[in-house]
Amino acid sequence: MGNHSHQAGRTAEELKDITLLGNQGTKYDFSYAPQVLEVFENKHPGRDYFVKFNCPEFTSLCPITGQPDFATIYISYIPDIKMVESKSLKLYLFSFRNHGDFHEDCMNIIMNDLIALMEPRYIEVWGKFTPRGGISIDPYCNWGKPGTKYEQMAEHRLLNHDLYPEKVDNR
């Protein structure tokens, strides 16, 4: 089977900072709340691998009209030491519900907050917003740890990001 070691489950000590998962008294913030984000330790720091979140129910507000904007957001990252806990990410994304910002700003804010939280090796955030006024906006941003191969990876993925654009026929 090779020499891949199998690690036991996580200890109570490793999970001590995870307060939201399994909590029945979850509070939903309706305004921007980066403080809800929580992390846990990456048990596989010797390996590069992607973690991808697909978030099809993102909502924010247009800062001019106050009308809701809806999107599917894709967050992909290569962890280093810390990883974002998914329920806290869900609550964080929910906190944009009454946040007024342009699509491009929301995606960059999310990426910046996750960089500050986890210090990943690489991260990208892609928002696919439903059309308003007959046009959809799909901002993509990424970042790689400066001075590493991940910085080069970020440049490559950005330059080739829309090399094979998807068909957009249902939005």
OpenMM code with the backbone's topology and positions (N, CA, C; nanometers):
from openmm import Vec3, app, unit

residues = "MET GLY ASN HIS SER HIS GLN ALA GLY ARG THR ALA GLU GLU LEU LYS ASP ILE THR LEU LEU GLY ASN GLN GLY THR LYS TYR ASP PHE SER TYR ALA PRO GLN VAL LEU GLU VAL PHE GLU ASN LYS HIS PRO GLY ARG ASP TYR PHE VAL LYS PHE ASN CYS PRO GLU PHE THR SER LEU CYS PRO ILE THR GLY GLN PRO ASP PHE ALA THR ILE TYR ILE SER TYR ILE PRO ASP ILE LYS MET VAL GLU SER LYS SER LEU LYS LEU TYR LEU PHE SER PHE ARG ASN HIS GLY ASP PHE HIS GLU ASP CYS MET ASN ILE ILE MET ASN ASP LEU ILE ALA LEU MET GLU PRO ARG TYR ILE GLU VAL TRP GLY LYS PHE THR PRO ARG GLY GLY ILE SER ILE ASP PRO TYR CYS ASN TRP GLY LYS PRO GLY THR LYS TYR GLU GLN MET ALA GLU HIS ARG LEU LEU ASN HIS ASP LEU TYR PRO GLU LYS VAL ASP ASN ARG".split()
positions = [
    Vec3(0.0811, -0.1207, 0.0000),
    Vec3(0.0000, 0.0000, 0.0000),
    Vec3(0.0849, 0.1264, 0.0000),
    Vec3(0.2146, 0.1167, -0.0196),
    Vec3(0.3002, 0.2347, -0.0112),
    Vec3(0.3265, 0.2701, 0.1329),
    Vec3(0.3898, 0.3829, 0.1524),
    Vec3(0.4212, 0.4213, 0.2901),
    Vec3(0.3427, 0.5450, 0.3328),
    Vec3(0.2160, 0.5505, 0.2950),
    Vec3(0.1285, 0.6582, 0.3426),
    Vec3(0.0789, 0.6196, 0.4810),
    Vec3(0.1035, 0.7069, 0.5778),
    Vec3(0.0585, 0.6747, 0.7131),
    Vec3(-0.0856, 0.7209, 0.7316),
    Vec3(-0.1608, 0.6453, 0.8075),
    Vec3(-0.2989, 0.6800, 0.8379),
    Vec3(-0.3008, 0.7428, 0.9761),
    Vec3(-0.3610, 0.8610, 0.9859),
    Vec3(-0.3692, 0.9285, 1.1150),
    Vec3(-0.5062, 0.9067, 1.1762),
    Vec3(-0.5069, 0.8976, 1.3060),
    Vec3(-0.6333, 0.8835, 1.3782),
    Vec3(-0.7129, 1.0128, 1.3663),
    Vec3(-0.8381, 1.0104, 1.4114),
    Vec3(-0.9228, 1.1289, 1.4083),
    Vec3(-0.8645, 1.2428, 1.4893),
    Vec3(-0.9308, 1.3534, 1.4865),
    Vec3(-0.8827, 1.4719, 1.5559),
    Vec3(-0.9100, 1.4632, 1.7060),
    Vec3(-0.8179, 1.5159, 1.7830),
    Vec3(-0.8310, 1.5153, 1.9287),
    Vec3(-0.9155, 1.6340, 1.9742),
    Vec3(-0.9620, 1.6281, 2.0969),
    Vec3(-1.0385, 1.7397, 2.1538),
    Vec3(-0.9544, 1.8667, 2.1532),
    Vec3(-0.8262, 1.8538, 2.1784),
    Vec3(-0.7364, 1.9700, 2.1778),
    Vec3(-0.7314, 2.0335, 2.0389),
    Vec3(-0.7262, 1.9497, 1.9350),
    Vec3(-0.7218, 2.0013, 1.7980),
    Vec3(-0.8521, 2.0712, 1.7597),
    Vec3(-0.9615, 2.0330, 1.8234),
    Vec3(-1.0922, 2.0883, 1.7881),
    Vec3(-1.1390, 2.1973, 1.8842),
    Vec3(-1.0567, 2.2373, 1.9785),
    Vec3(-1.1001, 2.3306, 2.0825),
    Vec3(-1.1444, 2.4668, 2.0293),
    Vec3(-1.0901, 2.5096, 1.9140),
    Vec3(-1.1254, 2.6397, 1.8595),
    Vec3(-1.2464, 2.6359, 1.7664),
    Vec3(-1.3001, 2.5182, 1.7407),
    Vec3(-1.4185, 2.5051, 1.6551),
    Vec3(-1.5414, 2.5153, 1.7447),
    Vec3(-1.6076, 2.6308, 1.7389),
    Vec3(-1.7201, 2.6540, 1.8299),
    Vec3(-1.8554, 2.6520, 1.7607),
    Vec3(-1.8575, 2.6639, 1.6274),
    Vec3(-1.9851, 2.6770, 1.5572),
    Vec3(-2.0422, 2.5445, 1.5106),
    Vec3(-1.9559, 2.4520, 1.4694),
    Vec3(-2.0024, 2.3251, 1.4152),
    Vec3(-2.0739, 2.2455, 1.5240),
    Vec3(-2.1977, 2.2073, 1.4974),
    Vec3(-2.2760, 2.1319, 1.5948),
    Vec3(-2.3449, 2.2181, 1.6990),
    Vec3(-2.3253, 2.3485, 1.6939),
    Vec3(-2.3862, 2.4393, 1.7900),
    Vec3(-2.5301, 2.4681, 1.7472),
    Vec3(-2.6253, 2.4335, 1.8311),
    Vec3(-2.7664, 2.4520, 1.7963),
    Vec3(-2.8123, 2.5969, 1.8118),
    Vec3(-2.7340, 2.6775, 1.8816),
    Vec3(-2.7739, 2.8174, 1.9032),
    Vec3(-2.7055, 2.9122, 1.8069),
    Vec3(-2.6862, 2.8697, 1.6851),
    Vec3(-2.6133, 2.9492, 1.5863),
    Vec3(-2.6804, 3.0840, 1.5633),
    Vec3(-2.5986, 3.1901, 1.5682),
    Vec3(-2.6471, 3.3257, 1.5416),
    Vec3(-2.6104, 3.3619, 1.3986),
    Vec3(-2.7067, 3.4106, 1.3227),
    Vec3(-2.6832, 3.4525, 1.1856),
    Vec3(-2.6715, 3.6038, 1.1817),
    Vec3(-2.5518, 3.6526, 1.1479),
    Vec3(-2.5310, 3.7961, 1.1336),
    Vec3(-2.5818, 3.8392, 0.9969),
    Vec3(-2.6563, 3.9488, 0.9941),
    Vec3(-2.7090, 3.9996, 0.8679),
    Vec3(-2.6244, 4.1140, 0.8141),
    Vec3(-2.5145, 4.1450, 0.8818),
    Vec3(-2.4223, 4.2456, 0.8301),
    Vec3(-2.2811, 4.1890, 0.8382),
    Vec3(-2.1963, 4.2353, 0.7519),
    Vec3(-2.0606, 4.1849, 0.7312),
    Vec3(-1.9919, 4.1493, 0.8633),
    Vec3(-1.9501, 4.0222, 0.8775),
    Vec3(-1.8981, 3.9725, 1.0051),
    Vec3(-1.7785, 3.8786, 0.9848),
    Vec3(-1.6605, 3.9324, 0.9496),
    Vec3(-1.5441, 3.8454, 0.9299),
    Vec3(-1.4990, 3.7758, 1.0588),
    Vec3(-1.5410, 3.8277, 1.1726),
    Vec3(-1.4998, 3.7700, 1.3008),
    Vec3(-1.5581, 3.6312, 1.3245),
    Vec3(-1.6574, 3.5886, 1.2458),
    Vec3(-1.7157, 3.4549, 1.2657),
    Vec3(-1.6276, 3.3440, 1.2077),
    Vec3(-1.5319, 3.3794, 1.1238),
    Vec3(-1.4472, 3.2781, 1.0601),
    Vec3(-1.3607, 3.2045, 1.1624),
    Vec3(-1.3542, 3.0718, 1.1490),
    Vec3(-1.2732, 2.9880, 1.2373),
    Vec3(-1.1828, 2.8986, 1.1535),
    Vec3(-1.0710, 2.8581, 1.2133),
    Vec3(-0.9750, 2.7723, 1.1437),
    Vec3(-0.9487, 2.6461, 1.2238),
    Vec3(-0.8917, 2.5469, 1.1545),
    Vec3(-0.8390, 2.4285, 1.2201),
    Vec3(-0.7087, 2.3918, 1.1500),
    Vec3(-0.6328, 2.3040, 1.2112),
    Vec3(-0.5009, 2.2684, 1.1610),
    Vec3(-0.5094, 2.1731, 1.0420),
    Vec3(-0.4275, 2.2002, 0.9416),
    Vec3(-0.4136, 2.1111, 0.8265),
    Vec3(-0.3268, 1.9929, 0.8691),
    Vec3(-0.3823, 1.8738, 0.8662),
    Vec3(-0.3065, 1.7548, 0.9063),
    Vec3(-0.2190, 1.6996, 0.7942),
    Vec3(-0.2180, 1.7653, 0.6788),
    Vec3(-0.1398, 1.7173, 0.5643),
    Vec3(-0.0579, 1.8309, 0.5026),
    Vec3(0.0203, 1.9030, 0.5846),
    Vec3(0.0937, 2.0189, 0.5328),
    Vec3(0.2066, 1.9828, 0.4357),
    Vec3(0.2463, 1.8565, 0.4304),
    Vec3(0.3520, 1.8150, 0.3392),
    Vec3(0.3026, 1.7893, 0.1980),
    Vec3(0.1732, 1.8085, 0.1748),
    Vec3(0.1144, 1.7775, 0.0440),
    Vec3(0.0373, 1.8987, -0.0063),
    Vec3(0.0546, 1.9304, -0.1323),
    Vec3(-0.0309, 2.0309, -0.1958),
    Vec3(-0.1609, 1.9641, -0.2366),
    Vec3(-0.2720, 2.0244, -0.2012),
    Vec3(-0.4022, 1.9774, -0.2473),
    Vec3(-0.5004, 2.0924, -0.2418),
    Vec3(-0.5992, 2.0859, -0.3295),
    Vec3(-0.7019, 2.1893, -0.3335),
    Vec3(-0.8173, 2.1537, -0.2420),
    Vec3(-0.8733, 2.2557, -0.1791),
    Vec3(-1.0016, 2.2475, -0.1102),
    Vec3(-1.0925, 2.3450, -0.1846),
    Vec3(-1.2087, 2.2973, -0.2277),
    Vec3(-1.2987, 2.3826, -0.3050),
    Vec3(-1.4346, 2.3890, -0.2381),
    Vec3(-1.4832, 2.5109, -0.2224),
    Vec3(-1.6177, 2.5338, -0.1697),
    Vec3(-1.7047, 2.5865, -0.2836),
    Vec3(-1.8212, 2.5272, -0.2994),
    Vec3(-1.9203, 2.5729, -0.3957),
    Vec3(-2.0356, 2.6323, -0.3160),
    Vec3(-2.0595, 2.7604, -0.3342),
    Vec3(-2.1559, 2.8329, -0.2515),
    Vec3(-2.2646, 2.8925, -0.3415),
    Vec3(-2.3725, 2.8163, -0.3697),
    Vec3(-2.4703, 2.8591, -0.4697),
    Vec3(-2.5754, 2.9581, -0.4201),
    Vec3(-2.5699, 2.9998, -0.2939),
    Vec3(-2.6765, 3.0849, -0.2409),
    Vec3(-2.6241, 3.2163, -0.1852),
    Vec3(-2.5173, 3.2702, -0.2443),
    Vec3(-2.4611, 3.3963, -0.1964),
    Vec3(-2.5537, 3.5118, -0.2322),
    Vec3(-2.5710, 3.6026, -0.1390),
    Vec3(-2.6522, 3.7221, -0.1601),
    Vec3(-2.5829, 3.8423, -0.0981),
    Vec3(-2.5782, 3.9499, -0.1734),
    Vec3(-2.5328, 4.0789, -0.1210),
    Vec3(-2.6280, 4.1848, -0.1760),
    Vec3(-2.6004, 4.3102, -0.1445),
    Vec3(-2.6879, 4.4175, -0.1909),
    Vec3(-2.6124, 4.5114, -0.2837),
    Vec3(-2.6802, 4.5605, -0.3857),
    Vec3(-2.6231, 4.6640, -0.4696),
    Vec3(-2.6087, 4.7909, -0.3849),
    Vec3(-2.4888, 4.8512, -0.3829),
    Vec3(-2.4693, 4.9685, -0.2962),
    Vec3(-2.5454, 5.0925, -0.3449),
    Vec3(-2.5899, 5.0917, -0.4697),
    Vec3(-2.6608, 5.2075, -0.5238),
    Vec3(-2.8121, 5.1926, -0.5084),
    Vec3(-2.8652, 5.0781, -0.5523),
    Vec3(-3.0110, 5.0598, -0.5531),
    Vec3(-3.0630, 4.9892, -0.4286),
    Vec3(-2.9747, 4.9164, -0.3577),
    Vec3(-3.0189, 4.8380, -0.2436),
    Vec3(-3.0861, 4.7075, -0.2828),
    Vec3(-3.0922, 4.6779, -0.4131),
    Vec3(-3.1529, 4.5532, -0.4583),
    Vec3(-3.0587, 4.4360, -0.4330),
    Vec3(-3.1143, 4.3168, -0.4110),
    Vec3(-3.0284, 4.2010, -0.3851),
    Vec3(-2.9572, 4.1529, -0.5109),
    Vec3(-2.8348, 4.1078, -0.4930),
    Vec3(-2.7572, 4.0422, -0.5974),
    Vec3(-2.7353, 3.8982, -0.5540),
    Vec3(-2.7493, 3.8047, -0.6471),
    Vec3(-2.7365, 3.6629, -0.6162),
    Vec3(-2.6225, 3.6035, -0.6971),
    Vec3(-2.5491, 3.5114, -0.6355),
    Vec3(-2.4363, 3.4506, -0.7058),
    Vec3(-2.4087, 3.3108, -0.6538),
    Vec3(-2.3405, 3.2355, -0.7372),
    Vec3(-2.2712, 3.1152, -0.6923),
    Vec3(-2.1255, 3.1549, -0.6809),
    Vec3(-2.0664, 3.1249, -0.5668),
    Vec3(-1.9256, 3.1584, -0.5444),
    Vec3(-1.8465, 3.0294, -0.5328),
    Vec3(-1.7334, 3.0276, -0.6012),
    Vec3(-1.6403, 2.9155, -0.5925),
    Vec3(-1.5146, 2.9667, -0.5226),
    Vec3(-1.4793, 2.9016, -0.4135),
    Vec3(-1.3574, 2.9347, -0.3396),
    Vec3(-1.2692, 2.8106, -0.3435),
    Vec3(-1.1511, 2.8233, -0.4020),
    Vec3(-1.0553, 2.7120, -0.4080),
    Vec3(-0.9258, 2.7586, -0.3454),
    Vec3(-0.8677, 2.6731, -0.2603),
    Vec3(-0.7398, 2.7114, -0.2020),
    Vec3(-0.6524, 2.5897, -0.1752),
    Vec3(-0.5234, 2.6167, -0.1695),
    Vec3(-0.4259, 2.5165, -0.1266),
    Vec3(-0.3845, 2.5570, 0.0137),
    Vec3(-0.4192, 2.4767, 0.1143),
    Vec3(-0.3885, 2.5164, 0.2518),
    Vec3(-0.2396, 2.5055, 0.2828),
    Vec3(-0.1990, 2.5797, 0.3839),
    Vec3(-0.0646, 2.5646, 0.4381),
    Vec3(-0.0808, 2.5019, 0.5769),
    Vec3(-0.0845, 2.5811, 0.6813),
    Vec3(-0.0953, 2.5297, 0.8177),
    Vec3(-0.2407, 2.5284, 0.8657),
    Vec3(-0.3162, 2.6334, 0.8270),
    Vec3(-0.4531, 2.6485, 0.8751),
    Vec3(-0.5533, 2.6323, 0.7622),
    Vec3(-0.6728, 2.5841, 0.7995),
    Vec3(-0.7825, 2.5660, 0.7050),
    Vec3(-0.9076, 2.6326, 0.7629),
    Vec3(-0.9946, 2.6815, 0.6745),
    Vec3(-1.1171, 2.7452, 0.7222),
    Vec3(-1.2216, 2.6373, 0.7505),
    Vec3(-1.2912, 2.6544, 0.8608),
    Vec3(-1.3975, 2.5611, 0.8987),
    Vec3(-1.5232, 2.5986, 0.8190),
    Vec3(-1.5893, 2.4988, 0.7604),
    Vec3(-1.6938, 2.5250, 0.6615),
    Vec3(-1.8191, 2.5928, 0.7179),
    Vec3(-1.8612, 2.5584, 0.8387),
    Vec3(-1.9813, 2.6240, 0.8919),
    Vec3(-1.9527, 2.7716, 0.9188),
    Vec3(-1.8330, 2.8013, 0.9681),
    Vec3(-1.7991, 2.9419, 0.9903),
    Vec3(-1.7931, 3.0170, 0.8576),
    Vec3(-1.7459, 2.9497, 0.7521),
    Vec3(-1.7442, 3.0126, 0.6195),
    Vec3(-1.8868, 3.0396, 0.5728),
    Vec3(-1.9764, 2.9448, 0.5959),
    Vec3(-2.1176, 2.9629, 0.5591),
    Vec3(-2.1766, 3.0844, 0.6301),
    Vec3(-2.1505, 3.0966, 0.7593),
    Vec3(-2.2033, 3.2101, 0.8355),
    Vec3(-2.1403, 3.3417, 0.7892),
    Vec3(-2.0122, 3.3369, 0.7575),
    Vec3(-1.9429, 3.4553, 0.7053),
    Vec3(-2.0057, 3.4993, 0.5733),
    Vec3(-2.0246, 3.4052, 0.4807),
    Vec3(-2.0845, 3.4406, 0.3523),
    Vec3(-2.2270, 3.4916, 0.3706),
    Vec3(-2.3006, 3.4313, 0.4646),
    Vec3(-2.4364, 3.4776, 0.4946),
    Vec3(-2.4349, 3.6224, 0.5429),
    Vec3(-2.3269, 3.6625, 0.6103),
    Vec3(-2.3200, 3.7977, 0.6668),
    Vec3(-2.3142, 3.9062, 0.5591),
    Vec3(-2.2960, 3.8676, 0.4338),
    Vec3(-2.2998, 3.9653, 0.3248),
    Vec3(-2.4432, 3.9980, 0.2847),
    Vec3(-2.5406, 3.9304, 0.3441),
    Vec3(-2.6810, 3.9431, 0.3073),
    Vec3(-2.7281, 4.0880, 0.2998),
    Vec3(-2.6864, 4.1710, 0.3936),
    Vec3(-2.7255, 4.3123, 0.3936),
    Vec3(-2.6065, 4.4041, 0.3691),
    Vec3(-2.5010, 4.3479, 0.3115),
    Vec3(-2.3800, 4.4249, 0.2849),
    Vec3(-2.3891, 4.4844, 0.1448),
    Vec3(-2.3723, 4.6157, 0.1351),
    Vec3(-2.3808, 4.6826, 0.0065),
    Vec3(-2.2436, 4.7040, -0.0550),
    Vec3(-2.2127, 4.6266, -0.1568),
    Vec3(-2.0861, 4.6431, -0.2285),
    Vec3(-2.1024, 4.5882, -0.3690),
    Vec3(-2.0182, 4.6345, -0.4588),
    Vec3(-2.0192, 4.5826, -0.5948),
    Vec3(-1.9667, 4.4397, -0.5956),
    Vec3(-2.0054, 4.3652, -0.6988),
    Vec3(-1.9665, 4.2242, -0.7110),
    Vec3(-1.8148, 4.2063, -0.6975),
    Vec3(-1.7407, 4.2903, -0.7702),
    Vec3(-1.5946, 4.2791, -0.7710),
    Vec3(-1.5371, 4.3009, -0.6311),
    Vec3(-1.5948, 4.3975, -0.5587),
    Vec3(-1.5471, 4.4258, -0.4234),
    Vec3(-1.5747, 4.3090, -0.3300),
    Vec3(-1.6941, 4.2513, -0.3390),
    Vec3(-1.7285, 4.1377, -0.2520),
    Vec3(-1.6288, 4.0232, -0.2702),
    Vec3(-1.5954, 3.9894, -0.3948),
    Vec3(-1.5044, 3.8766, -0.4191),
    Vec3(-1.3647, 3.9052, -0.3631),
    Vec3(-1.3167, 4.0288, -0.3795),
    Vec3(-1.1844, 4.0646, -0.3271),
    Vec3(-1.1836, 4.0730, -0.1749),
    Vec3(-1.2924, 4.1192, -0.1158),
    Vec3(-1.3026, 4.1224, 0.0311),
    Vec3(-1.2977, 3.9808, 0.0867),
    Vec3(-1.3753, 3.8901, 0.0257),
    Vec3(-1.3772, 3.7502, 0.0708),
    Vec3(-1.2373, 3.6906, 0.0610),
    Vec3(-1.1701, 3.7115, -0.0522),
    Vec3(-1.0360, 3.6564, -0.0692),
    Vec3(-0.9399, 3.7166, 0.0335),
    Vec3(-0.9445, 3.8480, 0.0526),
    Vec3(-0.8540, 3.9122, 0.1488),
    Vec3(-0.8764, 3.8616, 0.2907),
    Vec3(-1.0024, 3.8447, 0.3293),
    Vec3(-1.0325, 3.7951, 0.4641),
    Vec3(-0.9805, 3.6524, 0.4823),
    Vec3(-0.9946, 3.5687, 0.3796),
    Vec3(-0.9473, 3.4300, 0.3899),
    Vec3(-0.7942, 3.4227, 0.3894),
    Vec3(-0.7296, 3.5118, 0.3163),
    Vec3(-0.5824, 3.5179, 0.3204),
    Vec3(-0.5372, 3.5559, 0.4615),
    Vec3(-0.5990, 3.6590, 0.5179),
    Vec3(-0.5617, 3.7030, 0.6529),
    Vec3(-0.5870, 3.5937, 0.7564),
    Vec3(-0.6949, 3.5188, 0.7388),
    Vec3(-0.7332, 3.4143, 0.8340),
    Vec3(-0.6409, 3.2928, 0.8277),
    Vec3(-0.6168, 3.2417, 0.7063),
    Vec3(-0.5508, 3.1114, 0.6918),
    Vec3(-0.4064, 3.1176, 0.6456),
    Vec3(-0.3687, 3.2269, 0.5778),
    Vec3(-0.2373, 3.2339, 0.5133),
    Vec3(-0.2155, 3.1112, 0.4234),
    Vec3(-0.3055, 3.0905, 0.3272),
    Vec3(-0.2940, 2.9734, 0.2399),
    Vec3(-0.1747, 2.9868, 0.1461),
    Vec3(-0.1402, 2.8761, 0.0815),
    Vec3(-0.0350, 2.8816, -0.0202),
    Vec3(-0.0894, 2.9494, -0.1458),
    Vec3(-0.2161, 2.9196, -0.1770),
    Vec3(-0.2800, 2.9729, -0.2968),
    Vec3(-0.4301, 2.9804, -0.2707),
    Vec3(-0.4949, 3.0813, -0.3307),
    Vec3(-0.6406, 3.0915, -0.3191),
    Vec3(-0.6975, 3.1628, -0.4406),
    Vec3(-0.8200, 3.1220, -0.4789),
    Vec3(-0.8929, 3.1939, -0.5818),
    Vec3(-1.0401, 3.1981, -0.5432),
    Vec3(-1.1024, 3.3084, -0.5799),
    Vec3(-1.2445, 3.3288, -0.5514),
    Vec3(-1.3100, 3.3757, -0.6813),
    Vec3(-1.4171, 3.3059, -0.7194),
    Vec3(-1.4842, 3.3335, -0.8459),
    Vec3(-1.6325, 3.3461, -0.8182),
    Vec3(-1.6880, 3.4623, -0.8453),
    Vec3(-1.8304, 3.4856, -0.8279),
    Vec3(-1.9013, 3.4835, -0.9609),
    Vec3(-2.0082, 3.4051, -0.9693),
    Vec3(-2.0902, 3.4002, -1.0904),
    Vec3(-2.2291, 3.4520, -1.0530),
    Vec3(-2.2504, 3.5778, -1.0847),
    Vec3(-2.3724, 3.6460, -1.0437),
    Vec3(-2.4827, 3.6304, -1.1483),
    Vec3(-2.6061, 3.6220, -1.1003),
    Vec3(-2.7191, 3.6164, -1.1927),
    Vec3(-2.7368, 3.7550, -1.2547),
    Vec3(-2.7931, 3.7604, -1.3749),
    Vec3(-2.8029, 3.8884, -1.4450),
    Vec3(-2.8985, 3.9856, -1.3771),
    Vec3(-2.8617, 4.1109, -1.3894),
    Vec3(-2.9513, 4.2216, -1.3545),
    Vec3(-2.9446, 4.3163, -1.4727),
    Vec3(-3.0581, 4.3544, -1.5253),
    Vec3(-3.0602, 4.4425, -1.6416),
    Vec3(-3.0020, 4.3765, -1.7653),
    Vec3(-3.0082, 4.2423, -1.7712),
    Vec3(-2.9665, 4.1716, -1.8913),
    Vec3(-2.8180, 4.1428, -1.9008),
    Vec3(-2.7425, 4.1614, -1.7915),
    Vec3(-2.5991, 4.1337, -1.7956),
    Vec3(-2.5568, 4.0660, -1.6657),
    Vec3(-2.4721, 3.9646, -1.6789),
    Vec3(-2.4176, 3.9010, -1.5581),
    Vec3(-2.2716, 3.9420, -1.5435),
    Vec3(-2.2252, 3.9448, -1.4220),
    Vec3(-2.0870, 3.9832, -1.3917),
    Vec3(-2.0245, 3.8683, -1.3138),
    Vec3(-1.9082, 3.8228, -1.3577),
    Vec3(-1.8416, 3.7078, -1.2971),
    Vec3(-1.6983, 3.7421, -1.2572),
    Vec3(-1.6783, 3.8142, -1.1474),
    Vec3(-1.5418, 3.8514, -1.1095),
    Vec3(-1.4609, 3.7326, -1.0571),
    Vec3(-1.3346, 3.7278, -1.0976),
    Vec3(-1.2408, 3.6228, -1.0564),
    Vec3(-1.1180, 3.6918, -0.9993),
    Vec3(-1.0747, 3.6492, -0.8814),
    Vec3(-0.9504, 3.7015, -0.8259),
    Vec3(-0.8728, 3.5850, -0.7656),
    Vec3(-0.7413, 3.5993, -0.7628),
    Vec3(-0.6595, 3.4939, -0.7028),
    Vec3(-0.5346, 3.5523, -0.6412),
    Vec3(-0.4628, 3.4684, -0.5662),
    Vec3(-0.3437, 3.5122, -0.4949),
    Vec3(-0.2582, 3.3903, -0.4637),
    Vec3(-0.1279, 3.4059, -0.4782),
    Vec3(-0.0333, 3.3028, -0.4381),
    Vec3(0.0696, 3.3627, -0.3444),
    Vec3(0.1158, 3.2831, -0.2492),
    Vec3(0.2115, 3.3315, -0.1495),
    Vec3(0.3334, 3.3920, -0.2201),
    Vec3(0.3646, 3.5190, -0.1914),
    Vec3(0.4749, 3.5874, -0.2594),
    Vec3(0.6088, 3.5144, -0.2435),
    Vec3(0.6858, 3.5143, -0.3514),
    Vec3(0.8182, 3.4550, -0.3494),
    Vec3(0.8189, 3.3031, -0.3579),
    Vec3(0.7037, 3.2433, -0.3909),
    Vec3(0.6941, 3.0973, -0.4000),
    Vec3(0.6397, 3.0584, -0.5373),
    Vec3(0.6401, 2.9287, -0.5629),
    Vec3(0.5816, 2.8791, -0.6886),
    Vec3(0.4324, 2.9108, -0.6969),
    Vec3(0.3686, 2.9335, -0.5825),
    Vec3(0.2255, 2.9623, -0.5801),
    Vec3(0.1965, 3.1017, -0.6352),
    Vec3(0.2912, 3.1936, -0.6190),
    Vec3(0.2776, 3.3253, -0.6801),
    Vec3(0.2805, 3.3119, -0.8322),
    Vec3(0.3694, 3.2285, -0.8821),
    Vec3(0.3769, 3.2025, -1.0267),
    Vec3(0.2509, 3.1304, -1.0744),
    Vec3(0.2012, 3.0384, -0.9922),
    Vec3(0.0787, 2.9661, -1.0254),
    Vec3(-0.0383, 3.0637, -1.0371),
    Vec3(-0.0467, 3.1595, -0.9448),
    Vec3(-0.1546, 3.2584, -0.9471),
    Vec3(-0.1487, 3.3400, -1.0758),
    Vec3(-0.0286, 3.3817, -1.1153),
    Vec3(-0.0148, 3.4587, -1.2389),
    Vec3(-0.0580, 3.3745, -1.3588),
    Vec3(-0.0131, 3.2504, -1.3631),
    Vec3(-0.0482, 3.1616, -1.4741),
    Vec3(-0.1998, 3.1391, -1.4811),
    Vec3(-0.2605, 3.1099, -1.3658),
    Vec3(-0.4052, 3.0828, -1.3658),
    Vec3(-0.4845, 3.2088, -1.4008),
    Vec3(-0.4358, 3.3250, -1.3600),
    Vec3(-0.5051, 3.4490, -1.3941),
    Vec3(-0.4953, 3.4755, -1.5447),
    Vec3(-0.3754, 3.4590, -1.6002),
    Vec3(-0.3560, 3.4853, -1.7428),
    Vec3(-0.4331, 3.3861, -1.8296),
    Vec3(-0.4552, 3.2656, -1.7797),
    Vec3(-0.5251, 3.1615, -1.8556),
    Vec3(-0.6676, 3.1370, -1.8053),
    Vec3(-0.7127, 3.2233, -1.7164),
    Vec3(-0.8407, 3.2036, -1.6475),
    Vec3(-0.9578, 3.1790, -1.7426),
    Vec3(-0.9694, 3.2563, -1.8470),
    Vec3(-1.0852, 3.2423, -1.9352),
    Vec3(-1.0441, 3.1926, -2.0730),
    Vec3(-0.9405, 3.1120, -2.0768),
    Vec3(-0.8927, 3.0582, -2.2032),
    Vec3(-0.9992, 2.9735, -2.2711),
    Vec3(-1.0763, 2.8994, -2.1909),
    Vec3(-1.1850, 2.8169, -2.2415),
    Vec3(-1.3131, 2.8587, -2.1700),
    Vec3(-1.3710, 2.9716, -2.2102),
    Vec3(-1.4880, 3.0215, -2.1361),
    Vec3(-1.6070, 2.9264, -2.1454),
    Vec3(-1.6816, 2.9228, -2.0362),
    Vec3(-1.8009, 2.8403, -2.0323),
    Vec3(-1.9095, 2.8999, -2.1214),
    Vec3(-2.0040, 2.8174, -2.1614),
    Vec3(-2.1221, 2.8700, -2.2287),
    Vec3(-2.2140, 2.9271, -2.1218),
    Vec3(-2.2543, 3.0496, -2.1394),
    Vec3(-2.3486, 3.1103, -2.0466),
    Vec3(-2.4800, 3.1250, -2.1207),
    Vec3(-2.5675, 3.0244, -2.1047),
    Vec3(-2.6937, 3.0297, -2.1784),
    Vec3(-2.8147, 3.0157, -2.0863),
    Vec3(-2.7913, 3.0075, -1.9593),
    Vec3(-2.9057, 2.9875, -1.8683),
    Vec3(-2.9105, 3.0932, -1.7593),
    Vec3(-2.8390, 3.2030, -1.7789),
    Vec3(-2.8416, 3.3078, -1.6775),
    Vec3(-2.8813, 3.4388, -1.7415),
] * unit.nanometer
topology = app.Topology()
chain = topology.addChain("A")
for resn in residues:
    res = topology.addResidue(resn, chain)
    for name in ("N", "CA", "C"):
        topology.addAtom(name, app.Element.getBySymbol(name[0]), res)
